[in-house]
Amino acid sequence: MWLPVWFTSRFLWTLAVIALLLACSPGAAFFIPLAEALAAALAVATIADALLGPRASQIVVKRTPPEHFALGVATTISYAVENRSRQAVRVGILETPARTLRLDADETVAEVPPRSRVTAPPRVMPIARGADTLGALYVWYENRVALLRRRLRIPAEEKIRVYPDLSAVERYGALHVRNRTIEAGLRRMKLRGIGTEFESLREWADGDPFRSVDWKASARRGKLMVAQYEVERSQNIMLLLDCGRLMTARIDDRRKLDYAVQAALSVATIAGLASDRVGLVAFAQTILAAQAPRSTHSSIASLTNALYDLEPRFEEANYARAFAYLRHHLHKRSMIVLLTDVIDPLAQATLLAEAASLARRHLLVCAFMNDAAVNAALAAEPQNVTQAYRYNVAVGLSNERRAAKALLERTGALVIDVPAKQLSTALIDEYLRAKRRALL
């Protein structure tokens, strides 16, 4: 029960001392006057505390959350605590528990001088994607006497959104964007590869393929020259996101779908720098979300809004329905990035049947996440029966994944199978490699 006023630990400890003195008084009568004096002092101090206040209207607490939360990225919430009274106070703030956030401490405590304002920035960790509501603030405060603790509830409900973490995109900027031009203050990526649009000539270097040598230019200049071509732009990148039962599995503290959403938005952002068009199909037993390929500059916001609160379903993913949707709506050759899992044998069979027909017309990239726990079990030498069983299960899972990958590669699909935390960077790598080699 949240009462407006309660006794502090200082009051209760003093009361306990008085009770102890009274308990000892039958054998030592001199404890009685001491207990009476202490009780009188406690009563006077408590009355003084009650009269000193401050009043509830003199304590103002306002919360300012960050503009964006990113899953797994620690940040801070700012509390502005204002003391309008003439005495120093100690203030404690407790948040209503939120589904998507975890605070480092149960409460935030601030010492506020008279007629002043302080800021308290508690650390918070987003632990789940999606929309959420920050609830009321429960605040307590006490003056220097610290015998009574006043408590109040401050309505402070506000909507928040926890987005996927796109820090992998920022890390990739320095590694993969070689040439940058500034147009209207915006940075855009210029890729060089086996494209069709001539970009420039440069001197041949060790490792360059001989088919890239421009023999006419080499004859004119008397040395080997290599023609560079700019890769094609405005190509279609279709993100196909499995939201079925297998994507509910957790790796570390996140679900597989969380890693998949993060990777999908990361590669979509990089594709925007290359001026490609990005679309989306999210599916489980039915199509959950769909967006036709379009310029990423206009679609990245809508992609983010479509994916940030996407939840996995406890139902089988219907690959046949998802691929049929693509065949009906996607007529231009495209890179189709399928983010899924291949543990279930039935799911493997359906995926293989559909992938074979899709890979003949499009560039299909299948991205899987392997489990670090399975890899660790394979690397460890069994020391007892339990570890031996664990090792055998890990071997079975590994063999199934290897077989499924081999069958998918025979259909012409490109396969990525990396630890979940490396999925975003691996997928960006594969996208850039496909662009450089003009696989589309």
RALIN-V781778 format. One record per helix or strand of 2 or more residues. SS is the DSSP state (@ for helix, = for strand). FROM is the first residue (numbers start at 0). LEN is the number of residues. If there is no record, write none. Layout:
<<SS FROM LEN> <SS FROM LEN>>
//
This chain:
<<= 4 3> <@ 8 16> <@ 29 23> <@ 55 3> <= 58 6> <= 68 2> <= 74 9> <= 88 7> <= 100 3> <= 107 5> <= 115 11> <= 129 5> <= 136 6> <= 147 7> <= 157 6> <@ 166 10> <= 178 5> <= 185 5> <= 191 2> <= 196 7> <@ 209 3> <@ 214 7> <= 224 6> <= 235 7> <@ 244 4> <= 249 2> <= 253 2> <@ 255 18> <= 276 7> <= 286 9> <@ 295 12> <@ 318 11> <= 333 6> <@ 344 15> <= 362 8> <@ 371 8> <@ 384 26> <= 413 6> <@ 419 17>>
//
